[in-house]
């Protein structure tokens, strides 16, 4: 039986979907995290310092000597450099660790994209470099945490002061790019990119914060525009130096102009992967495991039905007291799931300080428009009580 080491942050809620995919494939999983997780007890759990790739790779090498592993897969951003470093040492298909590290440092990412002449926002260290409106970002955070649009010098000063309350690292300032935004999910193999899905984000992302809500696929962009988007992401991956495994990218489309915003060396975040099925119905997690193990991936066609997810936003800080109306939401035509990922009684923090969503609503339908309508109706049926 093949054995895969799955690297997951302690706080993730994505691991169960990989466990389910591994079971479907007949693959043994060993789960590595900062703290050995309870859902993978005994010899199937390992404490690994994901923030220290060298030390993590040492432990992974020892695991391979003692028990043998066939692949290392990182679920979220925190483990991608450790997985690449271990893959390099053990001879598995892997990305260059320095290229993966660049996806976790927005300044290095921009520098690599600039060297490859990939269309991206103008960037620098202050609004003097790019003008207004601009977007200020921590270089090392993800999920839109700390990302703030600024239209004036006063707004920029206030944004920096706010970010400094929770981030003391470097900042990058980028020119604000207008237009609609799409997300691209793709898989790299030996440097060749296969697009798995393109998601529309129908809610405007204009700031001052950039909280994502609805993702719907297939995209409603024109075929020529979609082709341009996919070519741009492939150029970006090559420019960064990524060659193997999943990538998740964000692109702004303004008329005929396409601008690369972000690239991550991982799959789509949160539980959004549940919107995707391929070939005969396999999940994205199974696609990732198959790729890592060199198994057959001849059919990566996305299922024909439209699908989507709404990430439930946190409107204000407080404590989650209750989520009512799940039955009403599930009764909405097209809704196929409601998953609340923050437990009742837990504190919640909105953007730009926060980095989580309350939960996810899932829908399928005959068209992207029908899915979007179902998601809005399903989310409206929920009564989220905060104190």
C-alpha positions in Angstrom: 0.0 0.0 0.0 1.5 3.4 -0.9 2.2 5.7 2.0 1.8 9.5 1.8 2.9 12.0 4.4 0.3 14.8 4.6 1.6 18.1 6.0 -1.2 20.1 7.6 -1.4 23.1 10.0 -2.8 22.2 13.4 -5.8 24.5 12.9 -6.8 23.2 9.4 -10.2 21.7 8.7 -9.1 20.3 5.3 -7.5 17.1 6.5 -10.7 15.0 6.6 -11.2 15.4 2.9 -7.7 14.1 2.2 -8.3 11.2 4.6 -11.4 10.4 2.7 -9.6 10.6 -0.7 -6.7 8.4 0.6 -9.2 5.8 1.7 -10.8 5.8 -1.7 -7.4 5.3 -3.3 -6.2 2.6 -0.9 -3.4 4.9 0.3 -2.0 5.0 3.8 -1.7 8.5 5.2 0.7 9.7 7.9 -0.3 13.2 9.1 2.4 15.6 10.0 1.5 18.8 11.9 3.0 21.2 14.5 1.2 19.1 17.0 0.4 15.4 16.3 -3.4 15.5 15.5 -5.9 13.4 17.4 -7.6 12.2 14.2 -4.4 10.4 13.1 -3.3 8.8 16.3 -0.4 6.4 17.0 2.1 5.7 14.2 -0.1 7.7 11.7 0.6 11.0 13.4 3.9 13.0 13.6 4.8 16.4 15.1 6.7 18.4 12.5 7.8 22.0 12.7 6.3 23.4 9.5 7.8 26.8 10.0 11.3 25.3 9.9 11.6 23.5 6.5 15.1 22.2 7.2 14.2 20.6 10.5 11.0 19.3 9.0 12.8 17.7 6.2 15.2 16.0 8.7 12.3 14.4 10.4 10.7 13.4 7.1 13.9 11.8 6.0 14.0 9.8 9.3 10.4 8.7 8.7 11.3 7.5 5.2 14.3 5.5 6.6 12.2 4.0 9.4 9.0 3.2 7.6 9.2 4.3 4.0 7.1 7.0 2.3 6.2 7.4 -1.3 5.2 11.1 -1.4 4.9 14.3 0.7 1.9 16.5 0.2 1.2 19.9 1.8 -2.4 20.9 2.3 -2.0 24.6 3.1 0.6 27.4 2.7 2.4 26.6 6.0 3.7 23.3 4.8 4.6 23.9 1.1 8.2 24.8 1.6 8.8 21.8 4.0 7.2 19.5 1.5 9.3 20.8 -1.4 12.5 20.6 0.7 11.7 17.0 1.7 10.8 16.1 -1.9 14.1 17.4 -3.1 16.0 15.3 -0.6 14.1 12.1 -1.2 13.9 12.3 -4.9 10.2 12.7 -5.3 8.6 14.9 -8.0 8.8 18.4 -6.4 9.0 22.1 -6.9 12.2 24.0 -6.3 12.0 25.0 -2.6 13.1 28.5 -3.4 10.3 28.9 -6.0 7.8 27.7 -3.4 9.2 30.0 -0.8 8.7 32.9 -3.3 4.9 32.2 -3.3 4.9 32.8 0.4 6.8 36.2 0.2 4.8 38.7 -1.8 7.9 40.9 -2.4 9.9 37.9 -3.8 6.9 36.8 -5.8 6.6 40.2 -7.4 10.4 40.3 -8.2 10.3 36.9 -9.9 7.2 37.9 -11.9 8.8 41.1 -12.9 12.0 39.3 -14.1 9.8 37.1 -16.2 7.9 40.1 -17.6 4.5 38.7 -16.4 1.8 41.4 -16.3 1.2 42.3 -12.7 0.5 45.4 -10.6 3.2 48.0 -10.2 4.7 47.6 -6.8 7.1 49.1 -4.3 7.5 50.0 -0.7 5.4 53.1 -0.6 2.6 54.9 -2.5 5.3 57.1 -4.0 6.3 54.1 -6.1 2.9 53.3 -7.5 0.5 56.2 -6.9 -3.1 56.1 -5.7 -5.3 54.1 -5.4 -3.0 51.5 -4.0 -3.2 48.3 -1.9 -0.9 47.7 1.1 -0.1 44.1 2.0 1.9 42.2 4.6 4.5 40.2 2.6 4.0 37.0 4.5 0.3 36.6 5.2 -2.5 35.0 3.1 -6.3 34.8 2.8 -6.5 38.6 2.4 -5.4 39.2 6.0 -4.0 42.7 6.3 -4.7 43.7 2.7 -6.2 47.2 2.6 -6.9 49.6 -0.3 -5.9 53.2 0.2 -7.1 56.1 -1.9 -5.3 58.9 0.0 -2.1 59.5 2.1 -4.3 59.6 5.2 -5.8 56.3 4.4 -2.4 54.8 3.8 -1.0 56.0 7.1 -4.1 54.6 8.9 -3.8 51.3 7.1 -0.2 50.8 8.0 -0.9 51.7 11.7 -3.7 49.1 11.7 -1.6 46.4 10.1 1.2 47.0 12.6 -1.1 46.0 15.4 -0.7 42.3 14.3 2.1 42.2 11.7 5.7 43.5 12.3 7.2 42.1 9.1 7.8 43.8 5.7 5.0 45.5 3.7 4.5 45.8 0.0 2.5 48.5 -1.8 0.8 47.7 -5.1 -1.1 49.7 -7.6 -4.9 48.9 -7.3 -6.1 47.1 -10.4 -9.7 47.5 -11.3 -11.9 44.9 -13.0 -13.4 41.5 -12.1 -11.4 38.8 -10.4 -11.2 35.1 -11.2 -9.5 32.2 -9.5 -7.6 29.5 -11.5 -7.1 26.0 -10.1 -4.5 24.1 -12.0 -2.0 21.2 -11.9 1.6 21.2 -13.0 3.4 18.1 -14.2 7.0 18.5 -15.4 6.4 22.2 -16.0 3.2 21.7 -18.1 0.0 23.2 -16.7 -3.4 21.6 -16.9 -6.3 23.9 -15.9 -8.7 22.2 -13.6 -11.2 25.0 -13.1 -11.7 28.8 -13.4 -14.0 30.4 -10.8 -15.8 33.7 -11.2 -16.0 35.9 -8.1 -19.3 37.8 -8.8 -19.2 40.0 -5.7 -17.0 43.1 -6.4 -13.6 43.1 -4.7 -12.9 46.8 -4.6 -11.9 47.3 -1.0 -11.1 48.7 1.4 -10.8 45.1 2.5 -10.9 42.1 0.1 -13.1 39.5 1.7 -14.0 36.8 -0.8 -17.5 35.4 -0.8 -18.8 33.6 -3.8 -16.9 31.3 -6.2 -18.7 29.9 -9.2 -17.5 27.6 -12.0 -17.4 27.4 -14.9 -16.5 31.0 -15.5 -18.8 33.2 -17.6 -15.9 35.0 -19.2 -15.6 34.8 -23.0 -13.6 31.9 -24.4 -10.8 34.2 -25.7 -10.5 35.9 -22.3 -10.4 32.6 -20.5 -7.6 31.4 -22.8 -5.7 34.6 -22.0 -6.2 34.1 -18.3 -4.9 30.5 -18.5 -1.9 31.5 -20.5 -1.1 34.2 -18.0 -1.1 31.8 -15.1 1.1 29.3 -17.0 3.6 32.1 -17.7 3.5 33.1 -14.0 4.1 29.6 -12.8 7.1 29.2 -15.2 8.4 32.6 -14.2 8.3 31.8 -10.5 10.0 28.4 -11.2 7.1 26.1 -10.2 7.0 22.8 -12.1 5.0 20.2 -10.0 1.7 19.9 -8.2 -1.3 22.1 -7.6 -1.4 25.9 -8.0 -4.1 28.4 -7.1 -3.9 31.8 -8.8 -5.9 35.1 -8.8 -6.2 37.2 -11.9 -7.9 40.6 -12.5 -9.7 41.1 -15.8 -10.4 44.6 -17.0 -11.6 44.6 -20.5 -8.9 43.1 -22.6 -6.3 43.5 -19.9 -5.4 40.5 -17.6 -3.2 41.1 -14.6 -1.7 38.4 -12.3 -2.4 39.1 -8.7 -1.3 36.0 -6.7 0.0 32.5 -7.2 0.1 29.9 -4.4 1.8 26.4 -4.6 -1.3 24.6 -3.2 -4.9 23.9 -3.9 -7.8 26.3 -3.3 -8.2 27.2 0.4 -10.8 26.4 3.0 -13.4 23.8 2.0 -13.8 25.3 -1.5 -12.4 22.2 -3.2 -15.6 20.4 -2.4 -17.1 22.2 -5.4 -14.9 20.3 -7.8 -15.3 16.8 -9.2 -13.3 15.4 -12.2 -13.6 12.5 -14.6 -15.7 9.8 -13.1 -16.4 11.9 -10.0 -13.1 12.0 -8.2 -12.4 14.9 -5.7 -9.6 17.4 -6.0 -7.8 15.9 -3.0 -7.7 12.5 -4.9 -6.3 14.3 -8.0 -3.5 15.8 -5.8 -2.7 12.4 -4.2 -2.7 10.6 -7.6 -0.3 13.2 -9.0 2.0 12.9 -6.0 2.1 9.1 -6.3 2.5 9.1 -10.1 -0.8 7.4 -10.6 -3.1 7.6 -13.6 -4.5 11.1 -14.3 -5.7 10.7 -17.9 -9.2 12.3 -17.3 -9.1 15.7 -15.6 -12.3 17.0 -17.1 -14.4 18.9 -14.6 -17.8 17.5 -14.0 -20.3 19.2 -16.4 -22.7 20.7 -13.8 -22.1 24.2 -12.6 -21.0 24.4 -9.0 -20.0 27.0 -6.4 -19.4 27.9 -2.8 -20.1 30.9 -0.6 -17.6 31.6 2.1 -19.7 33.1 4.9 -18.2 36.4 5.9 -17.6 37.6 9.5 -19.4 41.0 9.6 -18.1 42.1 13.0 -15.9 40.9 15.9 -17.5 39.1 18.7 -18.4 35.6 19.9 -20.4 33.2 17.7 -23.5 32.4 19.7 -25.5 30.4 17.2 -26.1 29.6 13.6 -29.8 29.1 13.0 -31.7 28.2 9.8 -29.5 25.4 8.4 -32.6 23.4 7.5 -34.0 26.5 5.6 -30.8 26.9 3.8 -30.6 23.2 2.8 -34.2 23.4 1.5 -33.2 26.1 -1.1 -33.1 24.6 -4.6 -29.5 23.8 -5.6 -28.0 23.9 -2.1 -26.1 20.7 -1.4 -24.3 21.5 1.8 -23.8 23.9 4.7 -20.7 23.6 6.8 -20.0 25.9 9.8 -16.3 25.7 10.6 -16.1 28.0 13.6 -17.5 26.4 16.7 -20.3 28.1 18.7 -18.7 29.9 21.6 -15.5 30.8 19.7 -14.3 34.3 19.1 -14.5 35.6 15.6 -12.5 38.4 14.0 -13.3 40.0 10.6 -10.8 41.2 8.0 -8.4 42.8 7.8 -7.2 41.3 11.2 -9.0 37.9 10.8 -8.0 35.0 8.6 -11.0 32.7 8.7 -14.6 32.4 7.5 -17.6 31.4 9.5 -18.3 28.5 7.2 -19.2 27.5 3.7 -22.4 27.0 1.7 -22.3 24.7 -1.4 -24.5 24.6 -4.5 -24.8 22.9 -7.8 -27.0 23.8 -10.8 -27.6 23.8 -14.5 -25.8 27.1 -15.0 -23.4 29.5 -13.1 -26.2 32.0 -12.8 -28.5 29.4 -11.1 -25.7 28.4 -8.7 -25.0 32.0 -7.8 -28.7 32.6 -7.1 -28.9 29.5 -4.9 -25.8 30.5 -2.9 -27.2 33.9 -2.2 -30.6 32.5 -1.2 -29.0 29.8 1.0 -26.8 32.2 2.8 -29.7 34.6 3.3 -31.6 31.8 5.0 -29.0 31.5 7.8 -29.4 33.5 11.0 -25.9 34.1 12.4 -26.1 35.2 16.0 -23.1 37.1 17.5 -22.5 38.5 20.9 
